[in-house]
Amino acid sequence: MLFYRKTQLHRPSEALNNPQYKVPSQLIQMAQDENRRLQQMREEFEAANNTVELHLHLAPFYKMVNGVLQPVSREPSGSINLSFDRRKTVGDLRITIYHMQELWEGDMALTVARSLPAGLHLYNTLTDDSVSLYSAGIHTNTDLFVWNGKQVCGAAVQSGAEWEPVLLTVVRPFLGEDVEQEGQNGVKCQNNSAGSEKVGPGLQREARGFAGGATLGEVREALGEPRESLLCQENKRGRGGGQGAGEGGGASGWRVFPPDDMQRTLKELSLKDGDALLVLEPDSFDSSVFTRNGDVVTVTTPSDCRWLQVEFQPQINGDEEEQRKKVKVPATGNMLLCEVKQRAIEELQLQEQPSGVQLCLRQVDCSGKLLPPVFEELSVRDAGVRLMTTLTLCPGNAPKESQLFLHFTVGSAPSTGMKMDIIVEKTCTVKECLKAMLDAVGLNGTSWHLRRVDWCEEVGEPLMDEDASLSELKISNGETLVVTEGLLPPKGFLKLPMWLYVDLRCVEPDCNPTENSPAEQQMDRAETTDGSCAQSIFICGGKMAELRNIGRVEISDDATLEDLKTQVLTLPSLQDVCVPLASFLRVWWMEGGRLTRILRGQQVTLRKLKLTSGTDLCVQGLMKEEDLGPKQVLLNLKMGVPGERSYYPSEELVWDASHDSSPLSLRASLAAHYGLSPDSLLLAKHQPEKHVWEEIFNWTQQVSRKKKKKKAESLLGPPFHIRDGDVIGIKNLLIDSNKDFITAEDQQGQQRLREQAEQRRKGEQAAASNGGGKTKSRKLEVPLSISVGVFR
């Protein structure tokens, strides 16, 4: 990469005006030419560094099928690739698309999308035209859906993670005798219902996509099945990761969904992409293929369907079809795969292969990609191999059940480098695995380390613990690792994901946040295609702030909190944020996507703050300096509107609980803040998870007879556990006679919790009845407004 300084090489105008210098005109011209060339290089570099590739999906080329966006045709005309400068705003992108689509009429909404196995799915919509693409979390290879923001082909579109579609393999009985075999590689991968696969008498499989928020009853209706039909889920068995969709391996068991499950969604039932759904009409049990015993349906594979096709393609030049050899091998679910391979070698007459050349059996996915070799020590059923599918006989060793078959590349992502394969023991350490990979490619030295590959096939996080075994790190069979040059960061260095707290109440969208900090933190997460995300914070029902991912910081745990703040300010996302001193920056500790506590002490080391690698932190800009003490608590105050079930906008208060952390101290601080009498205030703490308010009273504690000294009341301990960011509701009893803190949003949240508890109770009852065991019934917990303590 070319590096250059932003200052110009010469200042010819100053030289001309200074009588002491007489610079030849040729040198002045050379300096000006060089400056122009550098300026052009700088502009080209900035443009190339900030250009992102966007994939635009146009709504007129899509349709809704079972709540899933599907392309109208297989032609790629509905997808447009666009190169755009990420420094420009969302509004600039919208105008550019308007110019590209001259026939577009009406409003245009841009929504971040992701291509899933079941189809295209939408997440968060870009609504703020003044925000840059970089600040909006738009990066290269992002998918954007261009539509009117309401409907597609007259149908409403559900967005968000809870509606992510699921690609199910719908299995139906097929008892025909004359079937044209439609493929040899098992279930076809299709994102719609345009076709299905009939593989001999027995079962017919079809890939269908459904919205994750759809109920099982709605799925049955979309399949055109009557209410009397049964829907069954395959029982997962086998050490090899379970069986394929509708396989059987000689015989397979299916569990019938109880009637109560018809009202549960696919997400609640934990159905995933590729899961099989058996659909049976009442007359299906007239066939000997299907038998029912209670809530279990057994599917017996007919005898003429018990085979595996083995394909062998030698590595020689010539016509590919002529050189490829295929043979059908009789097989059952209990047959060992090593026996299948041996019989295939005999029938293909491959015994005369050169000595020392080992062969292994590998499955092929729907795209034609070779999967890891199967464990030949296992049976067909235990290895998860479906009957009536094709296995490929390839050069190479077959791993044992105690080993892992891994792909690896050197120095680059798998998409750009050449993949290599290696077989290692599950118990070997990361260091031993790295050495084996380096020996395989003829490299030496100690300046290497291993990294995982993330979901988008890019180089991900390094494997930090070189002494840990692969099984401890949950490295799975067929996973890809990248051998990367360079030493691992020394122990004691932390990698901390950083977030930025953005107050949406600012007039300017990109201005620095005020000193208001979050209160109730109900997160609404919208993930983008590159894994980055933005989270919205709701304060008593109103969207008041947003958390934006701004990257990672790598820093020693011996560094101080002030050093951390200084290093955070060097991140590219904070180039436009003006912070005069580190004390104008507040750092929050995040747990489970929520802001939980503020890090205190500018000169305290990160080790003493107990930060570990991977801990999420959030920075918030302030309008004044802040240096909180150990027992100074930042509270968000919500004064109730008299006569209404709502609150005025929140405001911050730093409550000093170092000398007195009792309810009396908090009441006195709030009374002084509002200029009211302490006796006129009624206080409560909000519990956002339960949507309830805990009224704060003085209380008496039980004291042991042996200890005559009464324990001090503290709001920092049980039962309130007040901490940074908590919402404290306040009622002024002089003008407000309503002592109920609950709002309409709280009641809606309580209703949702009751419905979820009822669904869990029905699920437990169904599981108990299916399992035949006795399960103790649990009482339905309904959140109510709680008063803690007793008046003195």
C-alpha positions in Angstrom: 0.0 0.0 0.0 1.3 3.5 -0.9 1.7 5.8 2.1 2.0 9.6 1.7 1.9 12.7 3.8 -1.0 15.1 3.6 1.3 18.2 3.5 2.5 19.4 0.2 6.1 19.0 -0.9 6.7 22.7 -1.6 5.1 26.0 -1.3 6.1 27.7 -4.6 3.9 30.8 -4.0 5.8 31.7 -0.8 9.1 31.2 -2.5 8.2 33.6 -5.3 7.1 36.3 -2.9 10.3 36.1 -0.9 13.0 38.2 -2.5 15.7 36.2 -0.8 14.9 33.2 -2.9 15.0 32.9 -6.7 13.4 29.6 -7.6 13.6 28.6 -11.2 10.3 28.3 -13.0 11.1 24.7 -13.9 11.3 23.7 -10.3 8.1 25.5 -9.5 6.3 23.7 -12.3 7.8 20.3 -11.1 6.5 21.0 -7.5 3.1 21.9 -8.8 2.9 18.8 -11.0 4.0 16.7 -8.1 1.4 18.2 -5.8 -1.3 17.7 -8.4 -0.2 14.1 -8.8 -0.2 13.5 -5.0 -3.7 15.1 -4.7 -5.0 12.8 -7.4 -3.4 9.8 -5.7 -4.9 10.9 -2.4 -8.4 11.2 -3.9 -8.1 7.9 -5.7 -7.0 6.2 -2.5 -9.8 7.7 -0.4 -12.3 6.7 -3.0 -11.1 3.2 -3.3 -10.8 2.8 0.5 -14.4 4.0 1.1 -16.1 2.3 -1.8 -18.5 -0.5 -0.8 -20.3 -3.0 -3.0 -24.0 -3.1 -2.4 -26.5 -5.7 -3.7 -29.8 -4.1 -4.5 -32.9 -6.3 -4.6 -35.9 -4.6 -6.4 -39.4 -5.4 -5.0 -41.1 -5.7 -8.4 -39.0 -8.8 -9.1 -40.0 -10.5 -5.8 -43.2 -12.2 -4.5 -44.4 -13.5 -1.2 -44.6 -17.2 -0.8 -45.8 -18.5 2.6 -44.5 -15.3 4.2 -41.1 -15.5 2.5 -39.7 -13.3 -0.2 -38.9 -15.3 -3.3 -37.7 -14.1 -6.7 -40.4 -14.1 -9.4 -38.0 -15.9 -11.8 -34.6 -17.5 -11.7 -33.3 -14.7 -13.9 -30.9 -12.4 -11.9 -32.6 -9.2 -13.3 -34.1 -8.4 -9.9 -30.6 -8.0 -8.3 -28.3 -5.0 -9.1 -24.8 -4.5 -7.9 -23.9 -0.9 -7.0 -20.5 0.6 -6.0 -21.1 3.5 -3.6 -19.0 5.7 -1.3 -19.8 4.9 2.3 -19.0 8.4 3.4 -22.1 9.6 1.6 -25.5 9.7 3.3 -28.5 7.4 3.0 -30.3 10.2 1.3 -27.6 10.3 -1.4 -28.0 6.5 -1.9 -31.7 6.9 -2.2 -31.4 9.6 -4.9 -28.9 7.5 -6.8 -31.3 4.6 -6.9 -34.1 6.9 -8.0 -32.0 8.0 -11.0 -31.2 4.4 -11.8 -34.9 3.4 -11.6 -36.5 6.1 -13.7 -39.8 4.2 -13.8 -40.1 4.0 -10.0 -43.2 5.6 -8.6 -44.1 6.5 -5.1 -42.1 6.2 -1.9 -38.8 4.3 -1.7 -37.7 2.4 1.4 -34.2 0.9 1.8 -34.1 -2.1 4.2 -31.1 -4.2 5.1 -31.7 -7.8 3.9 -30.0 -11.2 4.1 -30.2 -14.1 1.8 -31.2 -17.1 3.8 -31.7 -20.7 2.6 -35.5 -20.2 2.6 -35.4 -16.9 0.8 -34.7 -13.2 1.3 -35.4 -11.7 4.7 -35.6 -8.1 5.8 -34.2 -6.5 9.0 -33.9 -2.8 9.8 -35.0 0.0 7.5 -32.7 3.0 6.9 -34.9 5.9 7.9 -32.5 8.7 8.6 -31.3 10.2 5.3 -28.7 12.4 7.0 -26.7 9.5 8.4 -23.7 8.2 6.5 -23.7 4.6 5.3 -20.8 3.9 7.5 -22.6 5.2 10.6 -25.7 3.2 9.6 -23.7 0.0 9.6 -23.7 -0.5 5.9 -20.5 -2.3 4.7 -19.4 -4.0 1.5 -21.6 -6.9 0.3 -24.6 -5.6 2.2 -27.9 -6.6 0.7 -30.5 -3.9 0.5 -34.2 -4.4 -0.5 -35.7 -1.6 -2.4 -39.5 -1.3 -1.9 -42.3 1.0 -0.8 -41.9 0.1 2.8 -45.3 -1.5 3.2 -46.1 -4.3 0.8 -44.7 -6.6 -1.9 -47.2 -7.6 -4.5 -50.0 -6.6 -2.2 -48.8 -8.7 0.7 -47.4 -7.4 4.0 -43.8 -8.2 4.8 -42.7 -9.1 8.3 -39.2 -8.1 9.3 -36.9 -8.8 12.2 -35.0 -11.7 13.6 -38.2 -13.3 15.1 -39.6 -13.7 11.6 -36.6 -15.2 10.0 -37.8 -17.9 7.5 -37.1 -21.6 8.0 -36.5 -24.0 5.0 -38.3 -27.2 5.9 -38.2 -30.5 4.1 -41.8 -31.5 3.7 -42.1 -35.3 3.5 -45.2 -36.9 2.2 -46.2 -40.5 1.4 -45.6 -41.6 -2.1 -46.7 -45.2 -2.9 -46.4 -45.1 -6.7 -44.6 -48.0 -8.5 -43.5 -46.4 -11.7 -41.3 -43.5 -10.7 -38.8 -41.6 -12.9 -35.8 -41.0 -10.8 -35.2 -37.3 -10.7 -31.6 -37.1 -9.3 -29.1 -39.1 -7.6 -27.8 -36.8 -4.9 -30.7 -37.0 -2.4 -32.9 -34.1 -1.6 -32.8 -31.2 -4.0 -32.2 -27.8 -2.7 -35.1 -25.5 -3.7 -36.2 -22.4 -2.1 -39.8 -22.7 -3.4 -42.4 -25.3 -4.0 -41.8 -25.5 -7.8 -40.8 -29.1 -7.6 -40.3 -32.1 -5.3 -38.3 -35.3 -5.3 -39.8 -38.8 -5.5 -37.3 -41.4 -4.7 -38.9 -44.8 -5.2 -42.0 -46.0 -3.4 -42.2 -44.7 0.1 -41.5 -41.0 0.6 -41.7 -37.8 -1.5 -39.6 -34.8 -0.3 -40.0 -31.2 -1.1 -38.2 -28.1 0.2 -40.5 -25.3 1.4 -39.8 -22.0 3.1 -42.1 -20.6 5.8 -41.9 -17.5 8.0 -40.4 -18.3 11.5 -43.3 -16.5 13.1 -45.9 -18.7 11.4 -47.7 -21.2 13.5 -47.7 -24.9 12.8 -51.4 -24.7 12.0 -50.7 -22.1 9.4 -48.0 -24.3 7.9 -50.5 -27.1 7.6 -53.0 -24.8 5.9 -50.4 -23.5 3.5 -49.6 -27.1 2.5 -53.2 -27.6 1.6 -53.7 -30.3 4.2 -57.0 -31.0 6.0 -57.3 -30.5 9.7 -57.3 -34.2 10.3 -53.8 -34.6 8.8 -50.9 -35.3 11.2 -47.7 -33.4 11.2 -44.7 -35.3 12.6 -41.1 -34.3 13.5 -38.2 -36.7 12.9 -36.5 -38.2 16.0 -32.8 -37.3 15.8 -30.6 -40.2 16.4 -27.1 -41.3 15.7 -23.6 -40.2 16.7 -23.0 -38.8 13.2 -25.2 -35.8 13.7 -28.6 -37.2 13.1 -30.3 -38.6 10.0 -31.2 -36.8 6.9 -34.6 -35.5 6.1 -36.9 -38.4 5.8 -34.2 -41.0 5.5 -35.0 -43.9 7.7 -31.9 -46.1 7.2 -34.3 -49.1 7.0 -36.7 -47.6 9.6 -37.1 -44.2 11.1 -39.2 -42.8 13.9 -41.3 -39.6 13.9 -43.0 -37.8 16.8 -46.5 -36.6 16.1 -47.0 -32.9 17.1 -49.8 -32.6 19.7 -52.8 -30.4 19.0 -51.5 -27.6 21.3 -48.4 -27.3 19.1 -50.5 -26.2 16.2 -50.8 -22.7 17.9 -47.0 -22.5 18.4 -44.7 -20.8 15.9 -41.8 -22.5 14.1 -39.3 -20.5 16.2 -41.0 -21.6 19.5 -40.8 -25.2 18.3 -37.0 -24.7 17.6 -37.4 -25.9 14.0 -34.3 -25.1 11.9 -33.3 -25.0 8.2 -33.3 -28.5 6.8 -35.5 -30.1 9.5 -38.0 -32.6 8.1 -41.8 -32.4 8.5 -43.8 -35.5 7.8 -47.3 -34.9 6.6 -49.7 -37.9 6.9 -53.4 -38.1 6.1 -55.5 -40.6 8.1 -55.6 -43.1 5.2 -51.8 -43.2 5.1 -51.8 -45.9 7.8 -53.5 -48.3 5.4 -50.1 -48.9 3.9 -47.5 -51.2 5.5 -44.9 -48.4 5.2 -46.4 -46.3 8.1 -47.3 -47.6 11.5 -48.4 -45.6 14.5 -47.9 -46.5 18.2 -49.2 -43.7 20.4 -47.5 -40.5 19.4 -44.7 -42.2 17.4 -45.0 -43.0 13.7 -42.5 -45.5 12.2 -41.6 -45.3 8.6 -40.3 -48.6 7.2 -38.2 -48.2 4.0 -39.4 -50.7 1.3 -36.9 -53.4 0.4 -36.4 -52.1 -3.2 -35.3 -48.8 -1.8 -32.4 -50.1 0.3 -29.4 -49.2 -1.7 -26.6 -46.6 -2.0 -25.1 -45.4 -5.2 -21.3 -45.1 -5.2 -19.6 -42.9 -7.8 -16.0 -43.0 -8.8 -14.3 -40.5 -11.1 -10.6 -41.2 -11.8 -8.2 -38.3 -12.0 -7.3 -38.6 -15.7 -8.0 -36.5 -18.7 -10.8 -37.3 -21.2 -14.6 -37.1 -21.4 -15.8 -36.6 -17.8 -19.0 -38.6 -18.4 -17.2 -41.5 -19.9 -14.6 -41.7 -17.1 -17.2 -41.5 -14.3 -18.2 -44.9 -13.0 -21.4 -45.6 -10.9 -22.6 -48.7 -9.1 -25.6 -49.4 -6.8 -24.7 -51.2 -3.6 -27.4 -53.0 -1.6 -27.4 -51.4 1.9 -29.4 -51.3 5.1 -29.3 -48.9 8.0 -27.2 -51.2 10.1 -24.6 -51.9 7.4 -21.1 -50.5 8.1 -19.9 -47.9 5.7 -16.6 -49.7 5.4 -18.5 -52.7 4.0 -20.3 -50.4 1.5 -16.9 -49.1 0.3 -15.4 -52.5 0.0 -18.3 -53.8 -2.0 -18.2 -50.8 -4.3 -14.5 -51.2 -4.9 -15.1 -54.8 -5.8 -17.9 -54.1 -8.2 -16.1 -51.2 -9.8 -13.0 -53.4 -10.1 -10.7 -50.9 -8.4 -8.5 -53.5 -6.7 -5.8 -52.9 -9.3 -5.3 -49.3 -8.1 -1.7 -48.4 -7.3 -0.6 -49.6 -3.9 -0.7 -47.1 -1.2 -3.6 -45.1 -2.7 -6.3 -44.9 -0.1 -10.0 -44.2 -0.9 -12.7 -42.7 1.2 -16.5 -42.1 0.9 -17.7 -38.5 0.8 -21.2 -37.1 0.5 -22.1 -34.2 -1.9 -24.3 -31.3 -1.0 -27.0 -29.8 -3.3 -24.4 -27.4 -4.9 -22.1 -30.2 -5.8 -19.6 -29.5 -3.1 -17.8 -32.4 -1.5 -18.5 -32.8 2.2 -16.1 -34.3 4.8 -15.4 -38.0 4.5 -17.9 -40.2 6.4 -16.8 -42.2 9.4 -16.5 -45.7 8.0 -16.5 -47.3 11.4 -20.1 -46.3 11.8 -23.2 -47.8 10.3 -25.2 -46.0 7.6 -27.8 -44.9 10.1 -25.3 -43.7 12.8 -23.3 -41.8 10.2 -26.4 -39.9 9.1 -26.3 -41.2 5.5 -29.6 -41.5 3.8 -30.5 -44.5 1.7 -31.1 -44.0 -2.0 -28.4 -41.3 -2.2 -25.0 -41.0 -3.8 -21.6 -41.3 -2.2 -18.5 -40.3 -4.0 -15.4 -42.5 -3.8 -12.4 -40.1 -3.5 -8.7 -40.4 -2.9 -7.7 -39.9 0.7 -7.9 -41.4 4.1 -11.2 -41.8 6.1 -11.1 -40.3 9.6 -11.8 -42.4 12.6 -14.5 -41.5 15.1 -11.9 -40.0 17.4 -10.5 -37.7 14.7 -11.5 -34.5 12.9 -11.3 -33.8 9.2 -10.4 -30.1 8.8 -9.9 -27.7 5.8 -7.2 -25.1 6.1 -5.6 -22.3 4.0 -2.4 -20.3 4.5 -2.5 -16.6 4.9 -5.8 -15.8 3.2 -9.6 -16.4 3.4 -10.9 -19.7 1.9 -12.6 -17.8 -0.9 -9.3 -16.4 -2.2 -6.8 -19.2 -1.2 -6.5 -22.8 -2.0 -8.0 -25.2 0.5 -6.1 -28.1 1.9 -7.2 -31.0 4.1 -5.8 -32.6 7.2 -6.9 -35.3 9.7 -6.0 -34.7 13.3 -7.1 -36.2 16.6 -9.8 -34.4 18.5 -7.6 -34.4 21.6 -4.7 -32.6 20.0 -4.0 -29.1 21.0 -4.1 -26.0 18.9 -0.3 -25.8 18.9 0.0 -29.4 17.7 -2.7 -28.9 15.0 -0.8 -25.8 13.8 2.5 -27.7 13.6 0.8 -30.5 11.6 -0.6 -28.0 9.1 2.8 -26.2 8.7 4.5 -29.5 8.2 1.9 -30.4 5.5 2.7 -27.3 3.5 6.5 -27.3 4.2 6.6 -24.2 6.3 8.6 -23.7 9.5 9.1 -21.1 12.2 7.1 -19.9 15.2 5.5 -16.7 13.8 2.2 -18.4 12.9 -1.2 -18.8 14.5 -4.6 -20.3 13.7 -7.8 -18.4 13.1 -11.4 -19.5 12.6 -13.5 -18.6 9.6 -16.7 -16.7 10.3 -20.1 -17.2 8.7 -19.4 -15.0 5.7 -16.2 -17.0 4.8 -13.8 -14.4 6.0 -10.9 -14.7 8.5 -12.3 -14.5 12.0 -11.0 -14.6 15.6 -7.7 -16.2 16.5 -7.5 -19.3 18.6 -5.9 -17.7 21.6 -5.4 -20.7 23.9 -2.7 -22.8 22.1 -2.7 -25.4 24.9 -6.4 -26.1 24.6 -7.6 -29.2 22.7 -9.7 -28.9 19.6 -12.6 -30.6 21.3 -12.5 -28.1 24.2 -12.7 -25.2 21.6 -15.6 -27.0 19.9 -13.9 -27.3 16.6 -16.3 -29.4 14.5 -15.7 -31.9 11.7 -15.3 -30.2 8.3 -14.5 -26.8 9.8 -12.1 -24.5 8.0 -9.1 -22.9 9.8 -6.7 -20.2 8.5 -2.9 -20.4 9.1 -2.0 -16.7 9.6 1.4 -15.2 9.8 2.3 -13.3 12.9 2.5 -14.0 16.7 -0.6 -14.1 18.8 -1.1 -11.1 21.1 0.7 -11.8 24.3 -1.2 -13.0 27.3 -2.7 -10.0 29.2 -3.9 -8.2 26.1 -7.6 -7.8 25.8 -9.8 -7.5 22.7 -12.9 -5.5 23.7 -15.9 -4.9 21.4 -16.9 -1.3 21.6 -20.3 0.4 21.2 -21.3 4.0 20.9 -24.2 5.4 22.9 -26.1 7.8 20.6 -28.9 10.0 22.1 -31.7 10.2 19.5 -33.1 13.3 21.2 -30.3 15.4 19.7 -31.4 17.8 17.0 -28.4 16.8 14.9 -28.4 13.1 14.1 -24.6 12.8 14.4 -24.1 15.2 17.3 -22.4 14.2 20.5 -24.8 12.5 23.0 -25.9 14.5 26.0 -25.1 13.5 29.5 -28.4 11.6 29.7 -27.7 8.0 30.1 -30.0 5.0 29.4 -32.6 3.8 31.8 -34.9 1.0 31.0 -33.0 -1.0 28.4 -35.3 -3.0 26.3 -33.2 -3.8 23.3 -34.5 -3.9 19.7 -31.6 -5.5 17.8 -31.4 -5.3 14.0 -28.5 -7.3 12.6 -26.8 -6.4 9.4 -25.4 -8.7 6.8 -21.8 -8.3 8.0 -22.6 -9.2 11.6 -22.6 -5.6 12.9 -25.7 -4.4 14.6 -27.5 -1.5 16.1 -29.5 -1.6 19.3 -32.3 0.7 20.3 -32.9 1.6 23.9 -36.4 2.3 25.1 -37.0 4.5 28.2 -40.5 3.9 29.5 -42.0 3.2 26.1 -40.1 5.8 24.0 -37.1 5.1 21.8 -34.6 7.5 23.2 -31.1 6.2 22.3 -29.3 3.8 20.0 -26.1 1.7 20.5 -23.9 1.4 17.4 -21.0 -1.0 17.0 -17.8 0.9 16.4 -15.3 -1.8 16.2 -12.8 -3.4 18.6 -9.9 -2.2 20.8 -6.8 -4.3 21.6 -5.2 -3.1 24.8 -3.1 -4.5 27.7 -4.9 -5.2 30.9 -2.2 -3.2 32.7 -3.5 0.0 31.0 -5.7 2.4 32.9 -9.3 3.3 32.2 -8.0 6.7 31.0 -5.7 4.9 28.5 -8.7 2.9 27.3 -10.8 6.0 26.7 -7.9 7.6 24.8 -7.5 4.5 22.6 -11.2 4.3 21.9 -11.1 7.9 20.5 -8.7 6.7 17.8 -11.3 4.4 16.2 -12.3 5.4 12.7 -16.0 5.6 13.7 -15.2 8.4 16.3 -13.2 10.7 14.0 -16.1 13.2 14.0 -16.7 13.0 17.7 -15.3 15.9 19.7 -14.2 15.0 23.2 -11.9 17.5 24.9 -10.7 15.2 27.7 -11.0 11.6 28.6 -13.1 12.6 31.6 -15.8 13.8 29.2 -16.3 10.1 28.2 -18.4 7.6 30.1 -17.7 3.9 29.7 -20.4 1.3 30.4 -20.1 -2.4 31.0 -22.5 -4.4 28.9 -24.1 -7.7 29.8 -26.5 -9.5 27.5 -26.9 -6.4 25.3 -27.8 -4.2 28.3 -25.8 -1.4 29.9 -25.3 -2.5 33.5 -22.7 -0.4 35.3 -20.2 2.5 34.8 -16.5 1.8 35.0 -15.0 4.1 37.7 -11.5 5.4 38.4 -9.5 7.1 35.7 -6.2 5.5 36.9 -7.5 2.1 37.8 -6.1 -0.7 35.6 -8.3 -2.8 33.5 -7.2 -5.9 35.4 -8.6 -4.4 38.6 -11.8 -3.6 36.8 -12.0 -7.4 36.0 -12.3 -6.9 32.3 -11.7 -10.0 30.2 -11.3 -10.4 26.4 -14.6 -10.2 24.6 -16.3 -8.0 27.2 -18.7 -5.6 25.5 -18.2 -1.9 26.4 -20.1 1.2 25.5 -18.8 4.7 25.4 -21.0 7.8 25.9 -20.0 11.4 25.3 -20.8 13.9 28.1 -21.3 17.6 28.2 -19.3 17.9 31.4 -16.5 16.1 33.2 -17.4 13.1 35.3 -15.5 11.1 37.9 -17.8 8.9 39.9 -16.9 7.5 43.2 -17.2 3.8 44.2 -20.6 4.4 45.8 -22.0 7.2 43.6 -24.9 5.8 41.6 -26.2 7.3 38.4 -30.0 7.1 38.4 -32.5 8.0 35.8 -35.5 9.9 37.3 -39.0 9.7 35.8 -41.5 12.1 37.4 -45.1 11.0 36.9 -47.5 13.2 35.0 -50.3 14.1 37.4 -53.6 12.3 36.6 -52.0 10.3 33.7 -50.3 6.9 33.4 -47.2 8.4 31.8 -44.0 10.2 32.8 -42.1 13.3 31.9 -38.8 12.9 30.0 -36.1 11.3 32.1 -33.2 13.2 33.8 -30.0 12.1 35.4 -29.1 12.3 39.1 -25.9 11.2 40.8 -26.9 9.8 44.2 -24.0 9.7 46.7 -24.6 6.6 48.7 -21.2 6.5 50.3 -22.3 7.7 53.7 -25.9 6.6 53.7 -27.6 4.2 51.2 -30.9 4.0 53.0 -34.3 4.9 51.4 -34.3 8.0 53.6 -31.1 9.2 52.0 -32.4 8.7 48.5 -35.7 10.4 49.3 -33.8 13.4 50.8 -31.6 13.7 47.7 -34.6 13.6 45.4 -36.5 16.1 47.5 -33.6 18.5 47.3 -33.3 18.0 43.6 -37.0 18.8 43.0 -37.4 21.3 45.8 -40.1 19.3 47.5 -40.8 17.9 50.9 -39.5 14.3 51.4 -42.8 13.2 52.8 -44.6 14.2 49.6 -42.6 11.8 47.4 -43.5 8.2 46.5 -40.7 6.3 44.9 -40.5 3.0 42.9 -37.8 1.2 41.0 -38.7 -0.1 37.5 -38.0 -3.8 36.6 -38.0 -3.8 32.8 -37.7 -7.6 32.5 -40.9 -8.1 34.5 -42.6 -4.8 33.5 -43.3 -4.1 37.2 -42.5 -1.3 39.7 -41.1 -2.0 43.1 -42.2 0.7 45.6 -39.4 1.9 47.8 -40.3 2.2 51.5 -38.4 2.1 54.7 -38.4 -1.4 56.1 -37.4 -3.2 59.2 -35.1 -6.2 59.1 -35.1 -9.3 61.3 -32.3 -9.1 63.8 -30.9 -12.0 65.7 -31.4 -12.0 69.4 -27.7 -12.4 69.9 -26.9 -9.4 67.8 -28.6 -6.3 69.3 -27.1 -4.0 66.8 -29.7 -3.4 64.0 -28.5 -3.9 60.4 -28.4 -0.7 58.3 -30.9 -0.4 55.5 -29.2 -0.2 52.1 -30.8 0.1 48.7 -27.6 -1.2 47.1 -28.3 -4.7 48.5 -31.4 -6.9 48.6 -34.2 -6.6 47.8 -33.7 -3.6 45.5 -30.0 -3.9 44.3 -30.0 -0.4 42.9 -27.3 0.2 40.3 -26.2 2.5 37.5 -28.9 3.3 35.0 -31.8 2.2 37.0 -35.1 4.0 36.5 -36.6 5.5 39.6 -40.3 6.6 39.3 -41.4 9.5 41.4 -45.0 10.5 42.3 -45.6 14.0 43.8 -48.5 13.2 46.2 -49.2 16.9 46.7 -50.7 17.1 43.1 -51.0 13.5 42.1 -53.4 11.1 43.8 -52.6 8.2 41.5 -50.2 5.9 43.4 -50.0 3.3 40.6 -46.7 3.5 38.7 -47.7 1.0 35.9 -48.0 2.4 32.4 -49.9 1.1 29.4 -46.6 -0.3 28.0 -46.1 -2.2 31.2 -49.5 -3.8 31.0 -48.8 -4.9 27.4 -45.5 -6.4 28.5 -47.2 -8.2 31.3 -49.7 -9.7 28.9 -46.9 -10.9 26.7 -45.2 -12.6 29.7 -48.5 -14.3 30.6 -48.9 -15.6 27.1 -45.4 -16.9 27.0 -45.8 -18.6 30.4 -49.0 -20.2 29.2 -47.3 -21.5 26.1 -44.4 -23.0 28.2 -46.9 -24.6 30.5 -48.7 -26.3 27.6 -45.4 -27.4 26.1 -44.3 -29.0 29.4 -47.7 -30.7 29.8 -47.4 -32.0 26.2 -43.8 -33.2 26.8 -44.9 -34.9 30.0 -47.8 -36.7 28.3 -45.6 -37.7 25.4 -42.8 -39.0 27.6 -45.2 -40.9 29.8 -43.7 -39.5 33.0 -45.1 -37.4 35.7 -44.2 -33.8 35.8 -45.0 -31.5 38.6 -47.3 -28.6 37.4 -45.9 -25.2 37.8 -48.0 -22.3 38.8 -48.4 -19.5 36.3 -46.4 -16.5 37.4 -48.3 -13.2 36.7 -46.2 -10.1 37.3 -47.9 -7.6 39.5 -46.9 -4.3 41.1 -44.9 -5.2 44.2 -44.5 -3.3 47.4 -41.3 -4.2 49.3 -41.0 -3.3 53.0 -43.2 -2.2 55.9 -44.0 1.3 57.0 -42.5 2.3 60.3 
